């Protein structure tokens, strides 16, 4: 139970971090194509 919960939380944090990095990169460079589909 706890293992599944940790995996879910870790996945959410990972997605949020990747999204933030993509947003920051979009401000500096041209937007990158969405390549994180499987994580969502």
Secondary structure, 3 states (H helix, E strand, C coil): CHHHHHHHHHHHHHHHHHHHHHHHHHHHCCCCCCCCHHHC
